[in-house]
Amino acid sequence: MPLLRANAAETERLGRLPEDNVTALRDAGFFALGAPRCVGGPEVDFRTWVDVVAELARGCGSSAWVATLLSMGSHWVGLLGDRARSDVWAADPHAAVCLNPNPSARSRAVEGGMVVSGRWRPMSGCNHAQWVMGGLPVQDEQGAVVDRKLVLVPMSQARIEETWNVAGMRGTGSNTVVVDDVFVPEHRILSMPRALAGDYAADHSDEPRYAISASSLVAVAQAAPALGLAAAALEHTLDVLGAGRAVGTSIYQNAIDSPSVQFNVADAARLIDTARMHADRAVRDMEQGVRERHPLDLDTRARIRMDVGTVMRSTQQAVGLLLDAGGSGGFDLGNPVQRIWRDLETVVRHQILSPDLSREIYGRALLGVEPQVSNLI
């Protein structure tokens, strides 16, 4: 974490992770947390995954986000068979896989597989990946979508277009990956419906982790950086306030004597605790599914999405309160809290982390309203 924190400003400036970060994260296995143990991966449990990513985010949100997304790529590759796993990890157990399941490519069926063309954006961590996994629709002769797939392609057969220019998570390098008429063999094609339903567990009877719905893992893992970001903001704010600072145009020569500062800090800490407790419940639900070796039902998966939405809204509000407590100096570009604020304000609007969409999904599940509004539940 000290390395990531020391390089955080440089990470933003580069728009990608510095090589020191990449080397440290890759060598420690943080780009492949979901890689199966049988191919040399760490295959960590979900609680360890969340804890590791949250700790990384205390140093640098962009680095933690990249580690999260690349590790999710390793989990999805793990759903495939031994041949695809060998393609990725036989020569390099630390090989990284960037992932975007959105069906934004096109394909045509050929003998032994598919020929794929398209653009996947955003593709976090693509600058540091050796493989890319992207989504595509499968259409019938009339053009109707009848299936969704994920295809696994070597980065050597793709190209990266520099399109990432945003206010937050600037260092993730979430650029666009382009493929043109690339052949993908059948053994490197994944069924999205099977993955989302947890059906791939039948193919890996000795690896119960794959019984979990991939969408639940995606949501919880992507929320994990918010926990570390908010914790880092609280830590920094307490350090600044503890060093002594007056509240301008007021009687308070030391901000910690101000009730409004006390209230904001207390509420921020409470919200961070709330976020952690909801993340912990979501992890417990997933771990129970693994222990019992069956996919989670819709109500549980919808509650996990609601827990994720609560994590995001709580951490977002907490950092806002900490900025209030710290005053306008928190927006100095040398202050890490403003970077944390920008990072959180960006990721809270991610489609699978959206608190508002999570509320809608959970409400419909509780009330039995169909159809659901997303297939990523």
Secondary structure as UniProt FT lines:
FT   HELIX           2..6
FT   HELIX           8..14
FT   HELIX           19..27
FT   TURN            28..31
FT   TURN            33..34
FT   HELIX           37..39
FT   HELIX           46..59
FT   HELIX           61..78
FT   HELIX           82..89
FT   TURN            93..94
FT   STRAND          97..103
FT   STRAND          105..110
FT   TURN            111..112
FT   STRAND          113..123
FT   TURN            124..125
FT   HELIX           126..128
FT   STRAND          131..139
FT   TURN            141..142
FT   STRAND          145..154
FT   HELIX           155..157
FT   STRAND          159..161
FT   HELIX           170..172
FT   STRAND          175..185
FT   HELIX           186..188
FT   STRAND          189..191
FT   HELIX           192..197
FT   HELIX           199..203
FT   TURN            205..206
FT   HELIX           208..211
FT   HELIX           214..242
FT   TURN            248..249
FT   HELIX           255..257
FT   HELIX           259..292
FT   HELIX           298..326
FT   HELIX           328..331
FT   TURN            333..334
FT   HELIX           336..347
FT   TURN            348..349
FT   TURN            351..353
FT   HELIX           355..367
//
